[in-house]
Amino acid sequence: MLKLKIKPKGRKIAIYLPEELCNQELEVIISPVKKKTSQIERITDILRNRPENIFYAIDDPVAWQRSLREEWEK
């Protein structure tokens, strides 16, 4: 098996095969390599692409906690 990662400078490439792969049927798959991104970039992209704001301010945390407790007690 031969696996290459290349960055072509033009539209044409040449691949030189090892001798053991000559005179065999081969499968060539060309696909882009995914860019490695940092965790901060991934989170930023997720938050930027969300239509609504997932973070909201809680005006009164104590009242918010009480409302949650009341929901569970019912």
N, C-alpha and C positions, 0 to 999 in steps of 0.2 A: 504494500500500500504506500502510496506517495501522497503527501498532503503538503501543499505550499500556501503560504500567505505572501502575496505580492501586492505592490502598489504600482500598477502600470502607469507609464508616463504618456502613453498614447493608446490608440485603439487596437493595436496588434501586440500579441505576445508570442514568444516561442518557448516551448517546453522540451527540454532534452530528457528523454526517459532512460532509466537504468536498463541495462541489457536484459535483465530477467522479465521486464515488462514488454519487450518487443515481441511482435507477432502474437499478441493476445488482444482479445476484445476488452476495451477499457471504457469506463464511464467517466466523463468529465462534467463536473458540476461547478458552476461559477455563481457565487453569491457574495454580497457585501459582508464585511466583517462588522459586527456591532461595535459601536464606539463604547469604550468603557467610561462610565460616568460615576462621579462620586455620589455618595448618599445624599449630600446636600443638594446637588443638582437634580437628582430624582425626586426628592421631596418638593423642591421648588417647582418643578414641572407639574407634579400632581396638584399642588395647591393653585398654581396659575391656571390650570385647565378646568378647575371646578367652577360651575356656573354660580353657585351660591357660596356664601362665606360660611365655612364650617366652624369657625371660631366666633363666638358671640360673648358679649360682656354680660356678666351676671351682676345686676345692680345690688341685690341684697343676698349674699351667700346663705345667711341663716334662713331666710324665707324660702330660698330655693331648696335647701336641705329638708325643711319641714314639709314642703310640697311633695318631695320624693318619698319621705317617710309615710305621709298620708296615703299616697298611692299604694304602697306596699301593705299598709294596715287594712285596707279595704277588702 
